[in-house]
């Protein structure tokens, strides 16, 4: 007798039942499926092509709460609402867990890292009147953030930091936020009591550097290193998909950054190297590599050897399928924007494919977050394109979106 455990599929069901927090996982996945079903993803992306004006796109995305505003005002307002909706959706799923895994919390805090870069750059503008962050600190005037995952606010929006009208907009991520944006433009007070204290050490990074490239690199490296480390605190069954997609994301991010620095900033390969995120990984995520040290920066380092104006030289590169093709109409040069858009489509396809394959693991939550962030990018790009007179089809063609 095989018994009940010998029936095909029963073992998998029993393993699923043994997963910790099964009730929370089931609720989170069911809710995520409902949100994805109403999102502009898959075939629904085609609907966006029907919008000929920004106001039409607004009514399409927010049929019950569209705004009657002039086009110029509507663009910024619409972009804020798009981001707020994406963050609301993400936090509604992540907040379903009584104890939010650090990995998921860091995925939410990706918004905070991006906003911190913008806030620091804005604070260093002469018009902001900020003191140099390297001067003696003033007494902190902010309180520490409450860290109870269940204490989520009922409403969340993108809001200006503090009461300064010139303050940059930041995305409110509720209890996951650690940076004190209300202290802007005082950089020291903004990061008081957070893990970002290293930004105040001029020996580590000069955040007053023109262009802020070093500061942005350091924050990106800090974020992805922490994210990768937190991923491995999860059980294998909860991370195997996220591990694959995140490894590709970091490798592609490194490669895209290397192309941008070489093309737009005319940096030599030697100067590009310090700006890459060098995270050691196991061999399985780096196919075709010989034995030796392996890193998620390997492909970016490899592409530093290729000439920017010789198409054939890139033929053996792992990410060759994402570079712009030769047309024969003009001399070929690599296009970093085309590469970034193609990479985004690839990562979207991975997340969409894997979202429903392992419904009760944290892999599904990871894929959900990536899908909502992709939708956010598509919607904001559509809004920006319509605001300058582009059609929806032209926007999607530029982004490499297949309709």
Steps between C-alpha positions, in 0.01 A plus 500: 500500500634839404284683752385859460859628470551287189220668304644731231490862611425420866862537610514848350174595674633372834823696454296814431295445817820482703615843381509753787221758499293312242190706575684827442660368183165384360339836577791696351503296179123516450508877548802534268318307226203733530724807468693359204173416324404869507847631407619620162712194432499238225223559246363796697809705409348534154213701645741782581556553130145637470583808709571798274527761773629509856148558634379187319779295654405635842137391455617160377724438803281668761143481365346599835754763609637671190595867534387802300835682481702682233734262314820631665360463851333172415826329401665539842176426682435187293854368545471541878167313504642220283793453739276525806270231362792268428639550851154454655464169318847378595467592868153346519658166410823532698301626799295178497780331693506538878880486485617656174819330372788744466526413130145622431549810715811591298307457176255762628785721616641511149276807461669661799849444360401664171336793679804546724723546195267766362463674836877523554560633150222758546633602842843573352355746249597858599134603515430243773725676749617179669809490720780271390432157652868479593473790749444440870154349550210699637273355765264251337142621481323185386367193676579141417257310277250252644580153368178307551409329173130482583466875567444588136335834422164485324616735225836539338616765256805662351562808709749788522764471769423720798334837448753643251324576172824432313545158659506206256206262499558167671291185509339428834567134584355525848663299778769371264649848469817578696626820339367820660400681182319764706844630605594596142727679403702408813672184375639408841158516662344309211719195558541533877468160669482308172741264324595781261752661736784388272397776258640755745851354489686696233765228496233260372314724255483867410125558469572859394669368186356656184247266342487280812614189313706365791219559748246326276736207446559459872128503578428250221776273626376528857143419394569203274756351738250516787224364276713207380611418854142511635386268221715221640337527841195341335451125457606364162140435389416865568781650298604286203305707242583834664866398509506440125313819405688721745835365380406590143369840610826594672712371211288697252503808722880485513521461124257784435689729737831411336357584156360831622824605667703414191256660255363807678786581739784382274654305787787265436459133604732563796276778630182299448614205712457667845138579416391138457321285758735211563303220671654149506262222396487128434590368154141409405398862437792567267468255210797439277755643742830324562607400849625776725348799676145581398304817553181668384727768355677252268296575187531874552875466542517285190312754287753768591735332254262535203515801265186714512485527120563143382190277508674167432726542802197446727390171343636275778368709790239343729259795461556550126130452421419825681723732297366698203533333159687624197266670251741581218356852481770656712818407683418279799568609857366338812185655647486475883132598504408215264695258717328618818153473344569151362633389838184632667280297262704188573468539878127568464456179299680300771283644779179446304593141413589402857227689689245216487740206503568495875199677655561446870869589517658843538617462140145592397507816715835598347360454149188697593712796613702492178183487289345799678822699462513415131140620461593819685784563252275432199227733625734787590681463167167511317404815689830670421478398134145633459599827669754572223273397213600135450241233429463193716642280224805726470561478874473121501725474195764710675473282813514177298154390621339244270127563449 
